[in-house]
Amino acid sequence: MRPAKRIGKLTTTRATATTTDEGTNAKVLAAGTLPWRIKSGQLQVLLIHRPEYDDWSWPKGRLGANETLPETAWRETKEEVGLNLSLGIPLGVIRYKNPTGKNRKEVWYWAARVDDKKPIVDGTEVDDTRWATVEEARQLLSKSVDHKPLDILAEAYDAKQLATIPFIVLRQAKPIPAESWTKDEVDRPLAESGYTQAKAVARLLRAWKPTRIVTSKYTRSLETIAPYVKKHGGSVRTKRWLNIKTASSHPKHLARRLHQELKRLEPSMICSQPSVIKRVLKEIKALVKDDETLINAKIISSGKKSNLASGSILVVHRAKHQGGRIVSIERYDPLVK
């Protein structure tokens, strides 16, 4: 259990065409996934059986110490059914009170696509799994409240917005103060707190597993992505359009290159300095508005949210079957130990 007052820095903001989730004040927080696949042309979802409760539900668990909600969803899925999956679009939040009726509980869900992997139950919390069609799942689920994320998933599938590719915007972690650095600005490194943020970012990024990583040439940007690349790999490229001078003097070039990156068919991430990231957010917000999508563009940037905080990310999901159309947006700060 985690008191709400302890999660003030754990920002959780998500939006799709049908859901908007902004923050939480629940006493008990949990997160999970709805693993899904296409089998013989049909959408199927993976349910779990919990022997302790003798019920059928979704892979999920309570927020762990020093975790963000996406990390919890990723970890619990891996622990309970042995699947190391990437998170897809958000599937809303279910809210209810625990059996005593005293504490309010929230469970945050994400879609998670399964390719050819087979689930392996942990044998303790979960003793069985079952693939089911959407209608079969509605019959199997023990709690009616668990129908909500299933309905959102089915609606996204019908709208061709379920199969997505993540694109992550990362603002570099905190560098040492400019006034204390006498050498070339390009070489200014992270502060000690920045290195801590970078390690937290690496843990958070496991939930989406970007394989293409594009960054500015600045040392502090390269040091921000280093812990993730060292542990999880990825193809790193430094690009001039993400450097401060180029982005400031050639904003149209930045916009063109960003649009090109958003069309790529692999999980990607860009990392740069605050002023560049602010321009990137502005471009993404314009794309969402121009598309006349129902996503609330204010979640991307508005007022105090005009930029990301140091070491924070914006996760953009693009629909594979709609030409890369943006169908969900999420913002997170890494939870620093």
Rosetta blueprint (number, residue, H / E / L):
1 M L
2 R L
3 P L
4 A H
5 K H
6 R H
7 I H
8 G L
9 K L
10 L L
11 T L
12 T E
13 T E
14 R E
15 A E
16 T E
17 A L
18 T L
19 T L
20 T E
21 D E
22 E E
23 G L
24 T L
25 N L
26 A L
27 K L
28 V E
29 L E
30 A E
31 A E
32 G E
33 T E
34 L E
35 P E
36 W E
37 R E
38 I E
39 K E
40 S L
41 G L
42 Q E
43 L E
44 Q E
45 V E
46 L E
47 L E
48 I E
49 H E
50 R E
51 P L
52 E L
53 Y L
54 D L
55 D E
56 W E
57 S E
58 W L
59 P L
60 K E
61 G E
62 R E
63 L L
64 G L
65 A L
66 N L
67 E L
68 T L
69 L H
70 P H
71 E H
72 T H
73 A H
74 W H
75 R H
76 E H
77 T H
78 K H
79 E H
80 E H
81 V H
82 G L
83 L L
84 N L
85 L L
86 S L
87 L L
88 G L
89 I L
90 P E
91 L E
92 G E
93 V E
94 I E
95 R E
96 Y E
97 K E
98 N L
99 P L
100 T L
101 G L
102 K L
103 N L
104 R E
105 K E
106 E E
107 V E
108 W E
109 Y E
110 W E
111 A E
112 A E
113 R E
114 V L
115 D L
116 D L
117 K L
118 K L
119 P L
120 I L
121 V L
122 D L
123 G L
124 T L
125 E L
126 V L
127 D L
128 D E
129 T E
130 R E
131 W E
132 A E
133 T E
134 V H
135 E H
136 E H
137 A H
138 R H
139 Q H
140 L H
141 L L
142 S L
143 K L
144 S H
145 V H
146 D H
147 H H
148 K H
149 P H
150 L H
151 D H
152 I H
153 L H
154 A H
155 E H
156 A H
157 Y H
158 D H
159 A L
160 K L
161 Q L
162 L L
163 A L
164 T E
165 I E
166 P E
167 F E
168 I E
169 V E
170 L E
171 R E
172 Q L
173 A L
174 K L
175 P E
176 I L
177 P L
178 A H
179 E H
180 S H
181 W L
182 T L
183 K L
184 D L
185 E H
186 V H
187 D H
188 R L
189 P L
190 L E
191 A L
192 E H
193 S H
194 G H
195 Y H
196 T H
197 Q H
198 A H
199 K H
200 A H
201 V H
202 A H
203 R H
204 L H
205 L H
206 R L
207 A L
208 W L
209 K L
210 P L
211 T L
212 R E
213 I E
214 V E
215 T E
216 S L
217 K L
218 Y L
219 T H
220 R H
221 S H
222 L H
223 E H
224 T H
225 I H
226 A H
227 P H
228 Y H
229 V H
230 K H
231 K H
232 H H
233 G L
234 G L
235 S E
236 V E
237 R E
238 T E
239 K L
240 R H
241 W H
242 L H
243 N L
244 I H
245 K H
246 T H
247 A H
248 S H
249 S H
250 H L
251 P H
252 K H
253 H H
254 L H
255 A H
256 R H
257 R H
258 L H
259 H H
260 Q H
261 E H
262 L H
263 K L
264 R L
265 L L
266 E L
267 P L
268 S E
269 M E
270 I E
271 C E
272 S E
273 Q L
274 P H
275 S H
276 V H
277 I H
278 K H
279 R H
280 V H
281 L H
282 K H
283 E H
284 I H
285 K H
286 A H
287 L H
288 V H
289 K H
290 D H
291 D L
292 E L
293 T L
294 L L
295 I L
296 N L
297 A H
298 K H
299 I H
300 I L
301 S L
302 S L
303 G H
304 K H
305 K H
306 S L
307 N L
308 L L
309 A L
310 S L
311 G L
312 S L
313 I E
314 L E
315 V E
316 V E
317 H E
318 R E
319 A E
320 K H
321 H H
322 Q H
323 G L
324 G L
325 R L
326 I E
327 V E
328 S E
329 I E
330 E E
331 R E
332 Y E
333 D L
334 P L
335 L L
336 V L
337 K L
